[in-house]
Amino acid sequence: MKRGDMKRGGGDMKRGRPQHGARKPSHKPETFSDRTTPKLGPDGLPEVAITRRGVERWQRGHPWIYRADLAGDPALQGGEAVRVVDTRGWFLGKAFYSKVSKISLRALSSEDVAIDRDFFAQRIAQADALRRRALPGEDTYRVIHGEADLLPGLVVDRYGDYLSAQFLVKATEERKELLADLLMAHFKAKGLMNRSDVSVRALEGLEPQKGVIRGEVPATVGYAEGLVQLHADLLGGQKTGTFLDQRENHVMASQYAQGEALDCFSYVGGFALQLATRAQRVTAVEISDAAAAQIRANAQANRLGNVEVVVANAFDFLRDAVDEGRKFDTIVLDPPSFAKNKDAIDAAVRGYKEINLRALQLLRPGGILITASCTYHVDEAMFEDMLESAAADAKRRVQIIERRGAGKDHPVLLSLRETRYLKCFVLRVL
């Protein structure tokens, strides 16, 4: 990260004084660079030393320490909770250790606290307290947002009486039974689904997993978004069942819906059904037959007869609609991520520009475009630049009405920009 005072604490290191928050080592300071067997701290946890660059990163609050910033290669199996120290042995905090991933340390605490059952129970309660305050009366929300809730490698969503979790790193995988017990007890849940069928686990040398691990979970669970009732498939749906990060943006969309509306990349209709509560007609475009069937079922359940579902590639649909001279008053673009890594950024930007250019061409004057990106590697500034370029090519004057992100149940850790991945702009064509 570029922000923060990278030099802070460096002078103290030169003068031999402990940095802010550091504690006197319990043993004689030594050099760690050639050591392979970690020394055990007073609590019995292995100590992992990090370089000066790693110390600066830790002190800025970034929760990840990369392998290149370890002072040596500790002989650990991975998944351990460890004591993080500098090369003199000064205590910095505690973290999960990974043997395989490029991210070797994931911060748990800067305090010398026990990483035990009570620790995880308190973190779960702390995370849920935020949701209950920010979303009073709601029972569907993200409970644990990984590093943003100081529980790295753990994602948990709540759907009323049921929970759906992802154990993303070896440390949380090895504590899966403990975490499952704590989650079930805290929420008095009826069932817990394991949705650890994600590719990121491969970076930790873990195989994908999914299935019920506690209680019983029905084929689908119902939940509300504003006045719209939806259903999520916790076993077969996207992510933990659906895209909860867009829930607040779904409801927002109904405020801007008017006339003829179009929702591309509709999935199960989160945006389309909200548009249908106010728009005259809604066309929902979805490439998956199964998802399209769910849109129809959701529309019928909500008695929304003004939704037409089209099974098609959204890129093709938008291009054909422009060629046919069609016009809309409200358009939503909520595509999947277009870039999984930095090498795909240029292609992703081209993809975003194409669909946004077409949408701007399709809007009548005064029309609203709600456009989103969940691609972390395309940041907000890059996304806005793309929108400006698309508007210029479409020869449209465009206002920005709102800049939005994920809902309040997806907090952003200030020192970890990766937790701020979702961009959602509300635009108006003049």
Protein Blocks (a to p, Z undefined) as FASTA:
>chain_A
ZZdjfkgoklmmmnopacehiacdfbdcddfklpcbdcddfkopacddddfklmmmmmno
pabdcfklpgcjdddebhiacddddfkopafbdcdddfkbmblbdcfbfcdcdddfklmm
mmmmmmmmmmmmmmghiabdcfbgcjlnopghiacddehjaccdddfbfklmmmmmmmmm
mmmmmnopabdcdffbcfklmmnopacdeddfehjadfbdcddehjbccdddfklmghjl
pafklmmmmmmmmmmggcjaddehklnommmmmmmmmmmbdcdddfblklmmmmmmmmmm
nopakbccddddfklmmmmmmmnopacfbdcdddddfbfbfklmmmmmmmmmmmmmmmmm
mpcghiacddddfbfklcfklmmmmmmmmmmmnopacddfbdcdddfklccdfklmklmm
bccdddddZZ
